[in-house]
């Protein structure tokens, strides 16, 4: 299940006890703050969560898979996320003993 903005608003409302409209404002403000800071500074570091950085990709040749035509993909900026060690360890806690769901089903 994907975490949508509405789901996030609902979770904030239930955890903090704010009305839905106010929770939605806080969630929207948080996302706007993240967007403006990444545009301005190019890097956001959230301790215990990870780093967001902007990477510039150069123009390159590509191919249209439907026609086979060669095209030029323009240069652009992309946002990259690198999770912190703390975040990765939290995500991987259930796999601590070296077993995963895929290994168990075999």
N, C-alpha and C positions, 0 to 999 in steps of 0.2 A: 504494500500500500504506500502510495506517495504521500508525503506530508505537504498538503496544500496550505495556502495562506489562510483559508478559512479554518482548517484543522489546527493550525498553529495558533490562531486567534482564540479558538475554543480552549486549547490547552493552557494558554496564558490566563484566560478568564477563570478557569477552574483552579489553577495553582495559586493565583494572586488574589482572586476574589473581586475583580473589577467587572463592571458592566461590559457587555459585548462590544458596544461602540467604542468605549475607551480602550479596551484591549486591542481592537482593530487599529486604532490610532497609534498605539505603542508599537505594534508589529510593523505597520507601514512606515513609521518614523525610523525604526531600526534599519529596515531595508534601504530607505532613502539615505540614511547616514552612511551605510556600508558603500552604496553606489557612489556617493559624492566623495568619500574619502579615498576610494580606490582610483577614481578619476584624478583626484588632486595629488595624492601622495604616491600612488602606484603600488603600495604595499600596505596590507593590514595584518597585524599580528594579534591573534587572540590567544592569550596564554591558556594552555590546557586544551585547546581546540585545534588550532592550526594557523597557517599563513595563506593569505590570498595575495597573489602577485600578478602583475601584468607582464605578458611576454609578447614581444613583437615578432610576427612571422613574416618572412620575406615573400615576395611574389614568386610563384612557381608555375610550372607547366602542369596541367591536369588533363583529364579526358572525360568527355561526356559519355557516360556508360550506355546511353540509348543510341547515340549516333556514331560513337567512336571518334568524334571530332576533337582535335586538340584545342584546348582553351588555356588562357592565362588566368590563374587564380590570383587576385590582387593581394597586395600586402595588407595585413590587418593586425589588430591587437586582440589577444585572447586573455581571459582570466584563468589563472591556474590556482589550484588549491593543493596544499601539502599538509596533511594532518600531522598534529604533534605526536610525540612519542606517547604521551599520556592518553590521548584520544585513541590511538591505534591499540594500545594495550587494553583499554576499556572495551573496544569493539571485539578484540580477540580473546577476551577472558574465557569464553565458553570453549575455545579450542586449545586451552592451556596444556592439556595432557597430550597434545599431538594428534588428536582425533577430530575429524570434522563430520558433518552430516553426510557428505559424499562417501567417506570411508566407511561409515557405519552401515550404509545401505548395500554395500557390496557383499 
